[in-house]
Amino acid sequence: MTICSYDSSHDPKEKRKEMRERHTRYIIAFNDNDIPIGFLLFQFLWLDDAEDEDVEIEVIYCLEIQMTDEVRGKGLGTFLMNILEDLGRYWRMKKSVLTAWKEQLTSIATILGKYSIDGTSPSKYLSGPEATSFNYEILSKVL
């Protein structure tokens, strides 16, 4: 399951560059045989506050979460997101933020729990047809 990731039209070279950026961090899950079964890719960022455009807030941003087929639906995604949120609270981030494809919002509801559509998501800050023309939502949770 990909929660926060780029679609196939994203340039693979750009994606690899993002994955190797100095500020990118990983949480990697291994099975009992030390084989990777999932990961969460994240960064600590400053983003515009939805309440006040002139203010930036500290966030922990989930860029991607992936897991193998064998562990999907067994709680690993929830576990990784909980670790992300704990890290965000430890480093005093204001929010945990991620981008999710609209078609996945129903399937990831159990992972997201208390996440909601952020005020910076296009469906919130744009109006008319432009607001619904994007295939993603930006979700956040106050930490």
JOHU-V99018 format. One record per residue. N is the residue number from 1. RES is the residue in one small letter. SS is DSSP state (h for helix, s for strand, l for the rest). Layout:
n:res:ss
N:RES:SS
N:RES:SS
This chain:
n:res:ss
1:m:l
2:t:l
3:i:l
4:c:l
5:s:l
6:y:l
7:d:l
8:s:l
9:s:l
10:h:l
11:d:l
12:p:h
13:k:h
14:e:h
15:k:h
16:r:h
17:k:h
18:e:h
19:m:h
20:r:l
21:e:l
22:r:l
23:h:l
24:t:l
25:r:s
26:y:s
27:i:s
28:i:s
29:a:s
30:f:s
31:n:l
32:d:l
33:n:l
34:d:l
35:i:l
36:p:s
37:i:s
38:g:s
39:f:s
40:l:s
41:l:s
42:f:s
43:q:s
44:f:s
45:l:s
46:w:s
47:l:s
48:d:s
49:d:l
50:a:l
51:e:l
52:d:l
53:e:l
54:d:l
55:v:l
56:e:s
57:i:s
58:e:s
59:v:s
60:i:s
61:y:s
62:c:s
63:l:s
64:e:s
65:i:s
66:q:s
67:m:s
68:t:l
69:d:h
70:e:h
71:v:h
72:r:l
73:g:l
74:k:l
75:g:l
76:l:h
77:g:h
78:t:h
79:f:h
80:l:h
81:m:h
82:n:h
83:i:h
84:l:h
85:e:h
86:d:h
87:l:h
88:g:h
89:r:h
90:y:h
91:w:l
92:r:l
93:m:l
94:k:l
95:k:s
96:s:s
97:v:s
98:l:s
99:t:s
100:a:s
101:w:s
102:k:h
103:e:h
104:q:h
105:l:l
106:t:l
107:s:l
108:i:l
109:a:h
110:t:h
111:i:h
112:l:h
113:g:l
114:k:l
115:y:l
116:s:s
117:i:s
118:d:l
119:g:l
120:t:l
121:s:l
122:p:h
123:s:h
124:k:h
125:y:h
126:l:l
127:s:l
128:g:l
129:p:h
130:e:h
131:a:h
132:t:h
133:s:l
134:f:l
135:n:l
136:y:s
137:e:s
138:i:s
139:l:s
140:s:s
141:k:s
142:v:s
143:l:l
